Amino acid sequence: MKLHHRFTTATATGIALALFGLAAQAQSTGPGATSPGPASPSPSPGIGYPTPTDPAARGTGAGSVTTPGASTSGSSSGSMDTTGTSGTSAPMGTSSGMDRSTMDTSSRRGAVGSAGTSAYGRDAYSLIPYTRRGYVGLNLGKTEFDLPCGSGGYGCANPEVSGYLYTGGMFNDWFGTELGYVNAGKADRAGGATRAQGVNLSLVARAPVGPMNLFAKAGALYGETRVSTGFLSDVQDGKERGWGAAYAVGVGFDFTPTSGVVLEWSRNEFRFPGIGRQNVDATSLGYVHRF
């Protein structure tokens, strides 16, 4: 059976006070300390101790030997004691009291610094649970649909603009997660229009390099496509929904700790009527606001 013992702050404080008490007692009974007992005989000359005729013995330094009732003033700044130190000697227990006061002050300072303060400071806030250093962003760019144009003599044109609205947060300095809405825009195709949109959830890997950062994303997209066609086209029209993969890489630049821009290339897989999963690529420029 194992015995578990909780080493609390009160236990540590008690041990520290006991050690300070022992140190103070050792100081009071050690060499050079005064005690109210019978006068000790003066050491014999010639072994390195001052004799009564020595001016140092008549001083009032910390190392002077006194008789009962006599007190050590400790005010002679120039007298030498037996330990080789000079100056004013502090009363017994002063050092322990000062150390205890310093320890109490330090503990109070630590409590003030930690109470009500997040471990991550300013960057603790995020819209996504269990993450920190949250952000929101909006990217606008150009989309390219990897789809056949079909027959019938109709032209094809990719959307003029696409958008990506997102929010994210970091688990640590390197990895995080991101949730966003993708609208790939409307492509002119097969005498009609092809639209794609979806919700993206990705893991994010980020490598800060000064004010810049490199990032990569990988995850899944749940998307919806709508296809309308002309009378002579052989392209199947209708609506399709389903899951697909999502990837992205890019580079960001932070103007301030809360504002930055990103240049991003992304690829999302959408399910289209009649042909299944197809890639929709986008190159975009965006603004990011960090909490």
C-alpha atoms as an extended CHARMM CRD file, in Angstrom:
* protein
*
       291  EXT
         1         1  MET       CA              0.0000000000        0.0000000000        0.0000000000  PROA      1               0.0000000000
         2         2  LYS       CA              1.3670000000        3.3870000000       -0.9440000000  PROA      2               0.0000000000
         3         3  LEU       CA              1.0210000000        6.3670000000        1.3110000000  PROA      3               0.0000000000
         4         4  HSD       CA              0.2370000000        9.5940000000       -0.4180000000  PROA      4               0.0000000000
         5         5  HSD       CA              1.2410000000       12.8540000000        1.1960000000  PROA      5               0.0000000000
         6         6  ARG       CA              0.1830000000       16.2760000000       -0.0460000000  PROA      6               0.0000000000
         7         7  PHE       CA              3.0410000000       18.7350000000        0.1900000000  PROA      7               0.0000000000
         8         8  THR       CA              1.0280000000       21.9220000000        0.6840000000  PROA      8               0.0000000000
         9         9  THR       CA              2.0700000000       25.5500000000        0.9970000000  PROA      9               0.0000000000
        10        10  ALA       CA              1.4020000000       25.4680000000        4.7530000000  PROA      10              0.0000000000
        11        11  THR       CA              3.7680000000       22.4990000000        5.1330000000  PROA      11              0.0000000000
        12        12  ALA       CA              6.5010000000       24.2740000000        3.1780000000  PROA      12              0.0000000000
        13        13  THR       CA              6.0360000000       27.4500000000        5.2270000000  PROA      13              0.0000000000
        14        14  GLY       CA              6.2650000000       25.5020000000        8.4970000000  PROA      14              0.0000000000
        15        15  ILE       CA              9.4590000000       23.7740000000        7.4230000000  PROA      15              0.0000000000
        16        16  ALA       CA             10.9690000000       27.0990000000        6.3430000000  PROA      16              0.0000000000
        17        17  LEU       CA             10.1310000000       28.7550000000        9.6790000000  PROA      17              0.0000000000
        18        18  ALA       CA             11.6050000000       25.7920000000       11.5740000000  PROA      18              0.0000000000
        19        19  LEU       CA             14.8270000000       26.0690000000        9.5810000000  PROA      19              0.0000000000
        20        20  PHE       CA             15.0280000000       29.8020000000       10.2420000000  PROA      20              0.0000000000
        21        21  GLY       CA             14.5250000000       29.1140000000       13.9800000000  PROA      21              0.0000000000
        22        22  LEU       CA             17.3270000000       26.5410000000       13.9940000000  PROA      22              0.0000000000
        23        23  ALA       CA             19.5910000000       28.9540000000       12.1530000000  PROA      23              0.0000000000
        24        24  ALA       CA             18.8600000000       31.6910000000       14.6710000000  PROA      24              0.0000000000
        25        25  GLN       CA             19.5540000000       29.3040000000       17.5770000000  PROA      25              0.0000000000
        26        26  ALA       CA             22.8300000000       28.1890000000       15.9900000000  PROA      26              0.0000000000
        27        27  GLN       CA             23.8070000000       31.8060000000       15.5310000000  PROA      27              0.0000000000
        28        28  SER       CA             23.0770000000       32.5990000000       19.1880000000  PROA      28              0.0000000000
        29        29  THR       CA             25.1780000000       29.6630000000       20.4610000000  PROA      29              0.0000000000
        30        30  GLY       CA             27.9600000000       29.8570000000       17.8950000000  PROA      30              0.0000000000
        31        31  PRO       CA             31.3850000000       31.5240000000       18.1120000000  PROA      31              0.0000000000
        32        32  GLY       CA             31.3180000000       35.2010000000       18.9430000000  PROA      32              0.0000000000
        33        33  ALA       CA             27.7940000000       35.1440000000       20.4960000000  PROA      33              0.0000000000
        34        34  THR       CA             27.0860000000       36.6380000000       23.9130000000  PROA      34              0.0000000000
        35        35  SER       CA             25.4440000000       34.5720000000       26.6050000000  PROA      35              0.0000000000
        36        36  PRO       CA             24.3460000000       35.6440000000       30.1020000000  PROA      36              0.0000000000
        37        37  GLY       CA             26.3910000000       32.9420000000       31.8950000000  PROA      37              0.0000000000
        38        38  PRO       CA             29.6470000000       33.0400000000       33.8560000000  PROA      38              0.0000000000
        39        39  ALA       CA             32.4450000000       34.9000000000       32.1890000000  PROA      39              0.0000000000
        40        40  SER       CA             34.5420000000       32.7060000000       29.9700000000  PROA      40              0.0000000000
        41        41  PRO       CA             38.2260000000       32.6800000000       30.5780000000  PROA      41              0.0000000000
        42        42  SER       CA             40.2330000000       34.6700000000       28.0980000000  PROA      42              0.0000000000
        43        43  PRO       CA             42.0550000000       32.5310000000       25.5490000000  PROA      43              0.0000000000
        44        44  SER       CA             45.7470000000       32.1750000000       25.9930000000  PROA      44              0.0000000000
        45        45  PRO       CA             47.9260000000       34.5830000000       24.0540000000  PROA      45              0.0000000000
        46        46  GLY       CA             49.6530000000       33.3770000000       21.0020000000  PROA      46              0.0000000000
        47        47  ILE       CA             46.9320000000       31.3250000000       19.3670000000  PROA      47              0.0000000000
        48        48  GLY       CA             45.4650000000       34.0680000000       17.2570000000  PROA      48              0.0000000000
        49        49  TYR       CA             42.8850000000       35.4930000000       19.7150000000  PROA      49              0.0000000000
        50        50  PRO       CA             43.0980000000       39.0900000000       21.0130000000  PROA      50              0.0000000000
        51        51  THR       CA             44.3400000000       39.5450000000       24.5580000000  PROA      51              0.0000000000
        52        52  PRO       CA             42.8460000000       41.9610000000       27.1220000000  PROA      52              0.0000000000
        53        53  THR       CA             45.6850000000       44.3380000000       26.4080000000  PROA      53              0.0000000000
        54        54  ASP       CA             44.9900000000       44.2550000000       22.6850000000  PROA      54              0.0000000000
        55        55  PRO       CA             43.0850000000       47.3240000000       21.4950000000  PROA      55              0.0000000000
        56        56  ALA       CA             40.7810000000       45.0380000000       19.5080000000  PROA      56              0.0000000000
        57        57  ALA       CA             39.7190000000       43.3030000000       22.7490000000  PROA      57              0.0000000000
        58        58  ARG       CA             38.7030000000       46.6460000000       24.2870000000  PROA      58              0.0000000000
        59        59  GLY       CA             36.4870000000       47.4890000000       21.3250000000  PROA      59              0.0000000000
        60        60  THR       CA             32.7450000000       47.0170000000       21.1470000000  PROA      60              0.0000000000
        61        61  GLY       CA             32.5940000000       44.9420000000       17.9660000000  PROA      61              0.0000000000
        62        62  ALA       CA             30.3950000000       41.9120000000       17.3950000000  PROA      62              0.0000000000
        63        63  GLY       CA             33.1630000000       39.5360000000       18.5090000000  PROA      63              0.0000000000
        64        64  SER       CA             33.8410000000       41.0810000000       21.9820000000  PROA      64              0.0000000000
        65        65  VAL       CA             33.5360000000       38.7370000000       24.9920000000  PROA      65              0.0000000000
        66        66  THR       CA             31.4030000000       40.2390000000       27.7460000000  PROA      66              0.0000000000
        67        67  THR       CA             30.6460000000       39.4910000000       31.3740000000  PROA      67              0.0000000000
        68        68  PRO       CA             27.1660000000       38.9520000000       32.7960000000  PROA      68              0.0000000000
        69        69  GLY       CA             25.0620000000       42.0890000000       32.6020000000  PROA      69              0.0000000000
        70        70  ALA       CA             27.2560000000       43.6920000000       29.9760000000  PROA      70              0.0000000000
        71        71  SER       CA             25.7880000000       44.4380000000       26.5480000000  PROA      71              0.0000000000
        72        72  THR       CA             27.3070000000       44.5780000000       23.1210000000  PROA      72              0.0000000000
        73        73  SER       CA             26.5620000000       47.8780000000       21.4700000000  PROA      73              0.0000000000
        74        74  GLY       CA             27.5090000000       46.8190000000       17.9280000000  PROA      74              0.0000000000
        75        75  SER       CA             27.8500000000       50.4950000000       16.9710000000  PROA      75              0.0000000000
        76        76  SER       CA             31.5680000000       50.5790000000       16.2620000000  PROA      76              0.0000000000
        77        77  SER       CA             31.8040000000       50.5960000000       12.5210000000  PROA      77              0.0000000000
        78        78  GLY       CA             35.5440000000       49.9670000000       12.4650000000  PROA      78              0.0000000000
        79        79  SER       CA             35.9160000000       47.1510000000       14.9940000000  PROA      79              0.0000000000
        80        80  MET       CA             36.7060000000       43.6780000000       13.7390000000  PROA      80              0.0000000000
        81        81  ASP       CA             34.9000000000       40.5700000000       15.0450000000  PROA      81              0.0000000000
        82        82  THR       CA             36.1790000000       37.0080000000       15.2940000000  PROA      82              0.0000000000
        83        83  THR       CA             34.5180000000       36.0660000000       12.0160000000  PROA      83              0.0000000000
        84        84  GLY       CA             36.3940000000       38.7250000000       10.1010000000  PROA      84              0.0000000000
        85        85  THR       CA             33.3580000000       40.9580000000        9.4620000000  PROA      85              0.0000000000
        86        86  SER       CA             33.0400000000       44.6180000000       10.3720000000  PROA      86              0.0000000000
        87        87  GLY       CA             30.2330000000       47.0260000000       10.9030000000  PROA      87              0.0000000000
        88        88  THR       CA             27.0290000000       46.9920000000       12.9080000000  PROA      88              0.0000000000
        89        89  SER       CA             25.8120000000       43.6950000000       14.3350000000  PROA      89              0.0000000000
        90        90  ALA       CA             22.0700000000       43.0350000000       14.1050000000  PROA      90              0.0000000000
        91        91  PRO       CA             20.1250000000       41.9530000000       17.2190000000  PROA      91              0.0000000000
        92        92  MET       CA             19.3840000000       38.2740000000       17.6160000000  PROA      92              0.0000000000
        93        93  GLY       CA             16.3730000000       37.1780000000       15.5610000000  PROA      93              0.0000000000
        94        94  THR       CA             16.4450000000       40.2130000000       13.2490000000  PROA      94              0.0000000000
        95        95  SER       CA             17.7520000000       38.1980000000       10.2860000000  PROA      95              0.0000000000
        96        96  SER       CA             15.0620000000       35.5650000000       10.7420000000  PROA      96              0.0000000000
        97        97  GLY       CA             12.3630000000       38.2370000000       10.9780000000  PROA      97              0.0000000000
        98        98  MET       CA             13.6390000000       39.9840000000        7.8720000000  PROA      98              0.0000000000
        99        99  ASP       CA             13.7640000000       36.7200000000        5.9380000000  PROA      99              0.0000000000
       100       100  ARG       CA             10.2570000000       35.8260000000        7.0640000000  PROA      100             0.0000000000
       101       101  SER       CA              8.9900000000       39.2670000000        6.0700000000  PROA      101             0.0000000000
       102       102  THR       CA             10.6880000000       38.9780000000        2.6800000000  PROA      102             0.0000000000
       103       103  MET       CA              9.2020000000       35.5340000000        2.1720000000  PROA      103             0.0000000000
       104       104  ASP       CA              5.7100000000       36.7790000000        3.0960000000  PROA      104             0.0000000000
       105       105  THR       CA              6.0770000000       39.7500000000        0.7450000000  PROA      105             0.0000000000
       106       106  SER       CA              7.2180000000       37.4900000000       -2.1060000000  PROA      106             0.0000000000
       107       107  SER       CA              4.3310000000       35.1060000000       -1.5530000000  PROA      107             0.0000000000
       108       108  ARG       CA              1.8600000000       37.9710000000       -1.5420000000  PROA      108             0.0000000000
       109       109  ARG       CA              3.3880000000       39.3450000000       -4.7350000000  PROA      109             0.0000000000
       110       110  GLY       CA              3.0710000000       35.9720000000       -6.4400000000  PROA      110             0.0000000000
       111       111  ALA       CA             -0.5470000000       35.6730000000       -5.3560000000  PROA      111             0.0000000000
       112       112  VAL       CA             -1.3990000000       39.0790000000       -6.7610000000  PROA      112             0.0000000000
       113       113  GLY       CA              0.3580000000       38.2610000000      -10.0400000000  PROA      113             0.0000000000
       114       114  SER       CA             -1.4600000000       34.9790000000      -10.5070000000  PROA      114             0.0000000000
       115       115  ALA       CA             -4.9270000000       35.7600000000       -9.1870000000  PROA      115             0.0000000000
       116       116  GLY       CA             -7.3780000000       36.5480000000      -11.9510000000  PROA      116             0.0000000000
       117       117  THR       CA             -4.6660000000       36.4430000000      -14.5930000000  PROA      117             0.0000000000
       118       118  SER       CA             -4.8140000000       33.9610000000      -17.4470000000  PROA      118             0.0000000000
       119       119  ALA       CA             -1.8470000000       31.7090000000      -18.0560000000  PROA      119             0.0000000000
       120       120  TYR       CA             -1.7180000000       33.0070000000      -21.5990000000  PROA      120             0.0000000000
       121       121  GLY       CA             -2.4940000000       36.6350000000      -20.8470000000  PROA      121             0.0000000000
       122       122  ARG       CA             -4.0740000000       38.5750000000      -23.6850000000  PROA      122             0.0000000000
       123       123  ASP       CA             -4.1400000000       35.7210000000      -26.2040000000  PROA      123             0.0000000000
       124       124  ALA       CA             -6.3250000000       33.4030000000      -24.0930000000  PROA      124             0.0000000000
       125       125  TYR       CA             -9.5940000000       34.3680000000      -25.8470000000  PROA      125             0.0000000000
       126       126  SER       CA            -10.8970000000       32.3010000000      -28.7500000000  PROA      126             0.0000000000
       127       127  LEU       CA            -14.2940000000       31.5600000000      -30.2890000000  PROA      127             0.0000000000
       128       128  ILE       CA            -13.3880000000       27.8620000000      -30.5510000000  PROA      128             0.0000000000
       129       129  PRO       CA            -13.4170000000       25.9420000000      -27.2360000000  PROA      129             0.0000000000
       130       130  TYR       CA            -10.1630000000       24.5170000000      -25.8390000000  PROA      130             0.0000000000
       131       131  THR       CA             -8.0480000000       26.8650000000      -27.9700000000  PROA      131             0.0000000000
       132       132  ARG       CA             -6.3320000000       30.1840000000      -27.3420000000  PROA      132             0.0000000000
       133       133  ARG       CA             -4.9600000000       33.0350000000      -29.4230000000  PROA      133             0.0000000000
       134       134  GLY       CA             -8.1740000000       33.1840000000      -31.4300000000  PROA      134             0.0000000000
       135       135  TYR       CA             -8.6740000000       35.0210000000      -34.7040000000  PROA      135             0.0000000000
       136       136  VAL       CA            -11.2420000000       35.7970000000      -37.4010000000  PROA      136             0.0000000000
       137       137  GLY       CA            -10.5610000000       36.4490000000      -41.0640000000  PROA      137             0.0000000000
       138       138  LEU       CA            -12.0150000000       37.0890000000      -44.5000000000  PROA      138             0.0000000000
       139       139  ASN       CA            -10.3290000000       36.0430000000      -47.7420000000  PROA      139             0.0000000000
       140       140  LEU       CA            -11.3700000000       37.1430000000      -51.2180000000  PROA      140             0.0000000000
       141       141  GLY       CA             -9.9110000000       35.6430000000      -54.3640000000  PROA      141             0.0000000000
       142       142  LYS       CA            -10.2290000000       33.8820000000      -57.6660000000  PROA      142             0.0000000000
       143       143  THR       CA            -11.6300000000       30.3460000000      -58.0150000000  PROA      143             0.0000000000
       144       144  GLU       CA            -10.9380000000       27.7170000000      -60.6570000000  PROA      144             0.0000000000
       145       145  PHE       CA            -13.4240000000       24.8700000000      -61.2010000000  PROA      145             0.0000000000
       146       146  ASP       CA            -11.9540000000       21.6120000000      -62.5100000000  PROA      146             0.0000000000
       147       147  LEU       CA            -15.0670000000       20.7110000000      -64.5550000000  PROA      147             0.0000000000
       148       148  PRO       CA            -15.8460000000       19.9090000000      -68.1930000000  PROA      148             0.0000000000
       149       149  CYS       CA            -17.6750000000       22.5620000000      -70.1720000000  PROA      149             0.0000000000
       150       150  GLY       CA            -19.8910000000       20.0530000000      -71.9810000000  PROA      150             0.0000000000
       151       151  SER       CA            -21.2670000000       20.1390000000      -75.5180000000  PROA      151             0.0000000000
       152       152  GLY       CA            -23.7000000000       22.4860000000      -77.1710000000  PROA      152             0.0000000000
       153       153  GLY       CA            -21.2740000000       25.2690000000      -77.9990000000  PROA      153             0.0000000000
       154       154  TYR       CA            -21.6510000000       27.0200000000      -74.6840000000  PROA      154             0.0000000000
       155       155  GLY       CA            -18.7510000000       28.9140000000      -73.1850000000  PROA      155             0.0000000000
       156       156  CYS       CA            -17.1790000000       28.4080000000      -69.7760000000  PROA      156             0.0000000000
       157       157  ALA       CA            -15.8750000000       30.9850000000      -67.3220000000  PROA      157             0.0000000000
       158       158  ASN       CA            -14.6780000000       30.6730000000      -63.7620000000  PROA      158             0.0000000000
       159       159  PRO       CA            -16.2000000000       32.8860000000      -61.0530000000  PROA      159             0.0000000000
       160       160  GLU       CA            -14.9890000000       36.4370000000      -60.7970000000  PROA      160             0.0000000000
       161       161  VAL       CA            -14.6960000000       36.3230000000      -57.0060000000  PROA      161             0.0000000000
       162       162  SER       CA            -14.8740000000       33.7980000000      -54.2000000000  PROA      162             0.0000000000
       163       163  GLY       CA            -14.9240000000       34.2330000000      -50.4430000000  PROA      163             0.0000000000
       164       164  TYR       CA            -13.8490000000       32.4520000000      -47.2810000000  PROA      164             0.0000000000
       165       165  LEU       CA            -15.0410000000       33.6210000000      -43.8460000000  PROA      165             0.0000000000
       166       166  TYR       CA            -13.3910000000       31.8390000000      -40.9240000000  PROA      166             0.0000000000
       167       167  THR       CA            -12.3840000000       31.7600000000      -37.2800000000  PROA      167             0.0000000000
       168       168  GLY       CA             -9.6960000000       29.7520000000      -35.5730000000  PROA      168             0.0000000000
       169       169  GLY       CA             -7.6360000000       29.2180000000      -32.4460000000  PROA      169             0.0000000000
       170       170  MET       CA             -4.3400000000       27.6470000000      -31.4320000000  PROA      170             0.0000000000
       171       171  PHE       CA             -3.7080000000       24.6960000000      -29.1300000000  PROA      171             0.0000000000
       172       172  ASN       CA             -0.0980000000       25.8710000000      -28.7190000000  PROA      172             0.0000000000
       173       173  ASP       CA              2.4210000000       27.9690000000      -30.6380000000  PROA      173             0.0000000000
       174       174  TRP       CA              2.4440000000       25.5550000000      -33.5830000000  PROA      174             0.0000000000
       175       175  PHE       CA             -0.9030000000       23.7940000000      -33.9790000000  PROA      175             0.0000000000
       176       176  GLY       CA             -4.5170000000       24.8710000000      -33.9650000000  PROA      176             0.0000000000
       177       177  THR       CA             -7.8740000000       24.4110000000      -35.6550000000  PROA      177             0.0000000000
       178       178  GLU       CA            -10.0420000000       26.4870000000      -37.9680000000  PROA      178             0.0000000000
       179       179  LEU       CA            -13.7190000000       26.5690000000      -38.8930000000  PROA      179             0.0000000000
       180       180  GLY       CA            -14.9470000000       28.4570000000      -41.9300000000  PROA      180             0.0000000000
       181       181  TYR       CA            -17.5660000000       29.0370000000      -44.5950000000  PROA      181             0.0000000000
       182       182  VAL       CA            -16.4760000000       28.6900000000      -48.2300000000  PROA      182             0.0000000000
       183       183  ASN       CA            -18.3410000000       30.2570000000      -51.1310000000  PROA      183             0.0000000000
       184       184  ALA       CA            -16.6480000000       29.3820000000      -54.4030000000  PROA      184             0.0000000000
       185       185  GLY       CA            -18.8310000000       31.7500000000      -56.3920000000  PROA      185             0.0000000000
       186       186  LYS       CA            -20.7810000000       31.2010000000      -59.6260000000  PROA      186             0.0000000000
       187       187  ALA       CA            -19.1590000000       29.7700000000      -62.7420000000  PROA      187             0.0000000000
       188       188  ASP       CA            -20.7080000000       30.2060000000      -66.2030000000  PROA      188             0.0000000000
       189       189  ARG       CA            -20.8780000000       26.7080000000      -67.6550000000  PROA      189             0.0000000000
       190       190  ALA       CA            -22.9260000000       24.6400000000      -70.1240000000  PROA      190             0.0000000000
       191       191  GLY       CA            -25.3740000000       27.4280000000      -70.8030000000  PROA      191             0.0000000000
       192       192  GLY       CA            -26.1870000000       27.8070000000      -67.1160000000  PROA      192             0.0000000000
       193       193  ALA       CA            -24.4730000000       28.3690000000      -63.7870000000  PROA      193             0.0000000000
       194       194  THR       CA            -22.5140000000       26.1790000000      -61.4100000000  PROA      194             0.0000000000
       195       195  ARG       CA            -22.3170000000       27.1760000000      -57.7470000000  PROA      195             0.0000000000
       196       196  ALA       CA            -20.4470000000       25.6340000000      -54.8000000000  PROA      196             0.0000000000
       197       197  GLN       CA            -20.3960000000       26.4070000000      -51.0950000000  PROA      197             0.0000000000
       198       198  GLY       CA            -19.6310000000       24.5610000000      -47.8840000000  PROA      198             0.0000000000
       199       199  VAL       CA            -18.3650000000       24.4680000000      -44.3010000000  PROA      199             0.0000000000
       200       200  ASN       CA            -14.7220000000       23.6660000000      -43.6860000000  PROA      200             0.0000000000
       201       201  LEU       CA            -13.0860000000       22.2510000000      -40.5470000000  PROA      201             0.0000000000
       202       202  SER       CA             -9.2900000000       21.9570000000      -40.6330000000  PROA      202             0.0000000000
       203       203  LEU       CA             -6.2390000000       21.4320000000      -38.4810000000  PROA      203             0.0000000000
       204       204  VAL       CA             -3.7000000000       24.2370000000      -38.8100000000  PROA      204             0.0000000000
       205       205  ALA       CA              0.0990000000       24.0640000000      -38.5620000000  PROA      205             0.0000000000
       206       206  ARG       CA              1.7380000000       27.4570000000      -38.1760000000  PROA      206             0.0000000000
       207       207  ALA       CA              5.4240000000       28.4220000000      -38.1040000000  PROA      207             0.0000000000
       208       208  PRO       CA              6.1280000000       32.0280000000      -36.9700000000  PROA      208             0.0000000000
       209       209  VAL       CA              9.1310000000       33.7140000000      -38.5710000000  PROA      209             0.0000000000
       210       210  GLY       CA              9.3630000000       37.1590000000      -37.0100000000  PROA      210             0.0000000000
       211       211  PRO       CA              6.3650000000       39.2400000000      -38.1390000000  PROA      211             0.0000000000
       212       212  MET       CA              5.6600000000       36.6280000000      -40.8330000000  PROA      212             0.0000000000
       213       213  ASN       CA              4.2650000000       33.1290000000      -40.5090000000  PROA      213             0.0000000000
       214       214  LEU       CA              3.9860000000       30.1030000000      -42.7530000000  PROA      214             0.0000000000
       215       215  PHE       CA              0.9320000000       27.8960000000      -42.4150000000  PROA      215             0.0000000000
       216       216  ALA       CA             -0.6800000000       24.7650000000      -43.7910000000  PROA      216             0.0000000000
       217       217  LYS       CA             -4.1860000000       23.4050000000      -43.3190000000  PROA      217             0.0000000000
       218       218  ALA       CA             -5.7290000000       19.9670000000      -43.7860000000  PROA      218             0.0000000000
       219       219  GLY       CA             -9.2590000000       18.8810000000      -43.0050000000  PROA      219             0.0000000000
       220       220  ALA       CA            -12.7010000000       18.1030000000      -44.3330000000  PROA      220             0.0000000000
       221       221  LEU       CA            -15.4180000000       20.0400000000      -46.1300000000  PROA      221             0.0000000000
       222       222  TYR       CA            -19.1380000000       19.4280000000      -46.1850000000  PROA      222             0.0000000000
       223       223  GLY       CA            -20.2870000000       21.1210000000      -49.3740000000  PROA      223             0.0000000000
       224       224  GLU       CA            -23.2500000000       21.7030000000      -51.6110000000  PROA      224             0.0000000000
       225       225  THR       CA            -23.2710000000       22.2990000000      -55.3730000000  PROA      225             0.0000000000
       226       226  ARG       CA            -26.0270000000       23.4810000000      -57.7010000000  PROA      226             0.0000000000
       227       227  VAL       CA            -25.8180000000       23.0830000000      -61.4690000000  PROA      227             0.0000000000
       228       228  SER       CA            -28.1180000000       24.5340000000      -64.1020000000  PROA      228             0.0000000000
       229       229  THR       CA            -27.5770000000       23.9390000000      -67.8360000000  PROA      229             0.0000000000
       230       230  GLY       CA            -28.7970000000       24.9980000000      -71.2720000000  PROA      230             0.0000000000
       231       231  PHE       CA            -31.1430000000       23.0140000000      -73.5220000000  PROA      231             0.0000000000
       232       232  LEU       CA            -28.4030000000       21.6130000000      -75.7800000000  PROA      232             0.0000000000
       233       233  SER       CA            -25.8560000000       20.7810000000      -73.0620000000  PROA      233             0.0000000000
       234       234  ASP       CA            -25.0170000000       17.2150000000      -72.0640000000  PROA      234             0.0000000000
       235       235  VAL       CA            -23.9780000000       18.3270000000      -68.5530000000  PROA      235             0.0000000000
       236       236  GLN       CA            -26.1980000000       16.9580000000      -65.8270000000  PROA      236             0.0000000000
       237       237  ASP       CA            -27.9840000000       19.5420000000      -63.7680000000  PROA      237             0.0000000000
       238       238  GLY       CA            -29.2610000000       19.2820000000      -60.2080000000  PROA      238             0.0000000000
       239       239  LYS       CA            -27.9600000000       19.5400000000      -56.6730000000  PROA      239             0.0000000000
       240       240  GLU       CA            -25.4330000000       17.4610000000      -54.7690000000  PROA      240             0.0000000000
       241       241  ARG       CA            -24.1510000000       17.3970000000      -51.2060000000  PROA      241             0.0000000000
       242       242  GLY       CA            -21.3630000000       15.4890000000      -49.5130000000  PROA      242             0.0000000000
       243       243  TRP       CA            -18.0050000000       15.3630000000      -47.8290000000  PROA      243             0.0000000000
       244       244  GLY       CA            -14.6600000000       16.0870000000      -49.4010000000  PROA      244             0.0000000000
       245       245  ALA       CA            -11.0630000000       16.8490000000      -48.4630000000  PROA      245             0.0000000000
       246       246  ALA       CA             -9.7540000000       20.3640000000      -47.8880000000  PROA      246             0.0000000000
       247       247  TYR       CA             -6.1570000000       21.6170000000      -48.0950000000  PROA      247             0.0000000000
       248       248  ALA       CA             -4.4590000000       25.0020000000      -47.9700000000  PROA      248             0.0000000000
       249       249  VAL       CA             -1.0150000000       26.5810000000      -47.7010000000  PROA      249             0.0000000000
       250       250  GLY       CA             -0.0380000000       30.1860000000      -47.3390000000  PROA      250             0.0000000000
       251       251  VAL       CA              1.9890000000       32.9510000000      -45.7920000000  PROA      251             0.0000000000
       252       252  GLY       CA              0.9040000000       35.6840000000      -43.4170000000  PROA      252             0.0000000000
       253       253  PHE       CA              2.2800000000       39.0360000000      -42.3330000000  PROA      253             0.0000000000
       254       254  ASP       CA              1.2830000000       40.7600000000      -39.0750000000  PROA      254             0.0000000000
       255       255  PHE       CA              1.2860000000       44.5540000000      -39.0340000000  PROA      255             0.0000000000
       256       256  THR       CA              0.4680000000       44.5810000000      -35.3190000000  PROA      256             0.0000000000
       257       257  PRO       CA             -0.1370000000       41.8570000000      -32.7210000000  PROA      257             0.0000000000
       258       258  THR       CA             -3.8500000000       41.9980000000      -33.6450000000  PROA      258             0.0000000000
       259       259  SER       CA             -3.8970000000       42.7300000000      -37.3910000000  PROA      259             0.0000000000
       260       260  GLY       CA             -2.3900000000       41.0070000000      -40.4080000000  PROA      260             0.0000000000
       261       261  VAL       CA             -2.8510000000       39.8520000000      -43.9820000000  PROA      261             0.0000000000
       262       262  VAL       CA             -2.5700000000       36.4020000000      -45.5570000000  PROA      262             0.0000000000
       263       263  LEU       CA             -1.9260000000       35.0940000000      -49.0600000000  PROA      263             0.0000000000
       264       264  GLU       CA             -3.4500000000       31.6230000000      -49.3850000000  PROA      264             0.0000000000
       265       265  TRP       CA             -3.8870000000       28.8570000000      -51.9380000000  PROA      265             0.0000000000
       266       266  SER       CA             -6.6040000000       26.3130000000      -51.1530000000  PROA      266             0.0000000000
       267       267  ARG       CA             -8.1580000000       23.2130000000      -52.6530000000  PROA      267             0.0000000000
       268       268  ASN       CA            -11.6030000000       21.9040000000      -51.7100000000  PROA      268             0.0000000000
       269       269  GLU       CA            -13.3400000000       18.7920000000      -52.9930000000  PROA      269             0.0000000000
       270       270  PHE       CA            -17.0270000000       19.2360000000      -53.8790000000  PROA      270             0.0000000000
       271       271  ARG       CA            -19.4950000000       16.6470000000      -55.1250000000  PROA      271             0.0000000000
       272       272  PHE       CA            -21.1040000000       17.6230000000      -58.4320000000  PROA      272             0.0000000000
       273       273  PRO       CA            -24.1590000000       16.0240000000      -60.0710000000  PROA      273             0.0000000000
       274       274  GLY       CA            -23.2400000000       13.1960000000      -62.4290000000  PROA      274             0.0000000000
       275       275  ILE       CA            -19.4510000000       13.3320000000      -61.9480000000  PROA      275             0.0000000000
       276       276  GLY       CA            -18.8480000000       13.0700000000      -58.1660000000  PROA      276             0.0000000000
       277       277  ARG       CA            -15.9520000000       14.7260000000      -56.3740000000  PROA      277             0.0000000000
       278       278  GLN       CA            -14.0270000000       17.4120000000      -58.2320000000  PROA      278             0.0000000000
       279       279  ASN       CA            -11.4310000000       19.9490000000      -57.1410000000  PROA      279             0.0000000000
       280       280  VAL       CA            -12.1730000000       23.6320000000      -56.7520000000  PROA      280             0.0000000000
       281       281  ASP       CA             -8.9840000000       25.6760000000      -56.3010000000  PROA      281             0.0000000000
       282       282  ALA       CA             -8.7460000000       29.2380000000      -55.0560000000  PROA      282             0.0000000000
       283       283  THR       CA             -5.9990000000       31.8290000000      -54.6520000000  PROA      283             0.0000000000
       284       284  SER       CA             -6.9950000000       34.5540000000      -52.2270000000  PROA      284             0.0000000000
       285       285  LEU       CA             -5.8100000000       37.5280000000      -50.2250000000  PROA      285             0.0000000000
       286       286  GLY       CA             -7.3030000000       38.1370000000      -46.8020000000  PROA      286             0.0000000000
       287       287  TYR       CA             -7.3440000000       40.1540000000      -43.6110000000  PROA      287             0.0000000000
       288       288  VAL       CA             -6.9620000000       38.5210000000      -40.1920000000  PROA      288             0.0000000000
       289       289  HSD       CA             -7.8800000000       40.0340000000      -36.8320000000  PROA      289             0.0000000000
       290       290  ARG       CA             -6.4080000000       38.3570000000      -33.7550000000  PROA      290             0.0000000000
       291       291  PHE       CA             -7.9950000000       38.6420000000      -30.3070000000  PROA      291             0.0000000000
